[in-house]
């Protein structure tokens, strides 16, 4: 999956488990626990899309591609878009696109869920 992993609160230094959170443009956030001995990952909690949004994450797809800049350097691009046929048919209307970019000084924007973009 395309997204970012962030360490969670791991207060016990001798623990066999660590917590981490995964987020992506389609995932509002899920917290997992990794057992470092067994290498088993367990989902401990997850946030869901608001039912008021009128759509759910499975209506979209997310992928990571690279596009060459004018100097030839490949720039990563995260695309979150409707799945083919998800919003088709009579009265489907336009499909607007929001482009959110930043590319300077070695900075990178992590793929992140933003409910205001849905």
Residue pairs with C-beta under 8 A, 6 or more apart in sequence:
1 22
1 24
1 27
1 62
2 24
2 25
2 62
2 63
2 64
2 78
2 111
3 22
3 23
3 24
3 25
3 27
3 111
4 22
4 23
4 24
4 110
4 111
4 112
5 20
5 21
5 22
6 20
6 21
6 23
7 18
7 19
7 20
8 18
8 19
8 20
8 21
8 31
9 19
10 18
10 19
16 35
16 36
16 37
17 33
17 34
17 35
17 36
18 33
18 34
18 36
19 31
19 32
19 33
19 34
19 44
20 31
20 32
20 34
21 29
21 30
21 31
21 32
22 29
22 30
22 32
23 29
23 30
23 111
23 112
23 113
24 62
24 111
24 112
24 113
25 62
25 78
25 80
25 111
25 112
25 113
25 114
25 117
26 57
26 60
26 62
26 80
26 113
27 46
27 57
27 113
28 46
28 47
28 48
28 49
28 113
28 115
29 46
29 47
29 113
30 43
30 45
30 46
30 47
31 43
31 44
31 45
31 46
32 41
32 42
32 43
32 44
33 41
33 42
33 44
34 40
34 41
35 41
35 42
49 55
49 56
49 57
49 115
49 118
50 115
53 115
53 118
55 118
58 83
59 82
59 83
59 86
59 87
60 80
60 81
60 82
60 83
60 86
61 80
61 81
61 82
61 83
62 78
62 79
62 80
62 81
62 111
63 78
63 79
64 76
64 77
64 78
64 79
64 111
65 76
65 77
65 79
66 74
66 75
66 76
66 77
67 74
67 75
67 77
68 74
68 75
69 75
69 103
75 103
76 108
78 111
81 97
82 95
87 95
98 117
100 109
100 117
101 109
102 109
